[in-house]
Each structure stands twice: as structure tokens, then as C-alpha cells.
Amino acid sequence: MNDGNYGDAAAVERARNGDRDAFRVLVERHASAVFRLAYRMTLNETDAEDMVQETFLRAWSEMRRFDGRASFGTWLHRICANRTVDFLRSRKRWQGPAMPDTDREYDPFRNLASAAPSPEREAQSAQTGAMLEPALAALSEVERAAFTMRHYEGLAIDDVAAALGVQPGAARHSIFRAVRKLRRALEPVGSGLP
């Protein structure tokens, strides 16, 4: 199956009929987005990779139940968000609070284009980056998932709600709470959050 010749709908239909190559195409298309969501929720690369595997294993086993009401990507986000929230809750119950992966350098501003930032801007960015992961870690699992999907992945409120299995108003409220908490945590450096 050639990736360039099939859209998601055709690949999904073939995968629903047991075509592993079609499912492999879907994995290749969506793995990066699922990893970004999982990483931003877990703040740990190894855990995120585990969540990606679990997401696609669950998706494969549930392919026949995918009804197409949401896009395939949104469906994967829902699976990933739910699996990751469950994982984070069980980890808290058994191991205490999650600690950020400090071995991995994290630059929350890596996608911002700018011409040679000033030393002041670089210092502010470094300070904000150092404060961002602990601030994200302090959010509830649902708040972090909603915030990540909306502000990092750019999903619409309805898609965030569908991914979390809640009403749009509840998704909006989770995002609002997350933004308010992050603003408070990042206030000393002027976060510029929406």
C-alpha cells in the first residue's frame, strides 16, 4: 500500500477489514502527533513511547468499532489521552507524583521563528522553560491533556472534548483552569499565554 495514494478514510476502511499494511500507513501518519500529546502529558520520553504503543495497540484491536463520527486523528487523540490519564493516575497512586525527565533538554520555544533573539529574550526564554515543565506537571491530568491538545496540537474545542470524552463546555473549563494555573506559575517571567 503506497502512503501517497490513500487518504485516511481509505486506509481506515482497509484497516477495518484487517489490512495490516493500511494500518501501518495510519501509524506512520499519526505517530508523531500521538507522541507529542503523550510526551506533553507525561513529561517523560519513555512513558510517552509506551503510551504511543498502547494507543496503536488499542486502535488496532478496536478498528472495527471506529465509526468515523470523528476523524481518525481525533479518535487516536482520545485513545491516547484516556490511556495516558489512566497511566498517570495509576502512577500517582503507586509511585507518588511524576517527576519531569531532567535528562532531556526541553525547549518550549523551539518552534518559534525569530531572528537572533536578544540576550534578555534568551534569558527570559530559559527562565520560562525551566518553570514550564513543573507548571505543566502541577496541572491535573485532564487539564494538562486539554491544554496540550488545544494549545500545542491546535485542536478545536469540539475535538478536544471528543478526545477526552466530555462535553465542549467541560473541555473549555479544563483549558481555562490550565491557562489560569500556568499564568499564575509563569507570572514572574511574563508568559504570554493566551
Buried (B, 14 or more C-beta within 10 A) or exposed (E): BEEEEBEBEEBBBBBBEEBEEBBBBBBEBBBEBBBBBBBBBBBBBEBBBBBBBBBBEBBBEEBEEBEEEBBBBBBBBBBBBBBBBEBBEEBEEEEEEBEBBEEEEBEBBEEEEEEEEEEEEEEBBEBBBEBBBEBBBBBBBBBBBBBBBBBBBEBEBEBBBBBBEBEBEBBBBBBEBBBEBBBEBBEEBEBEBE
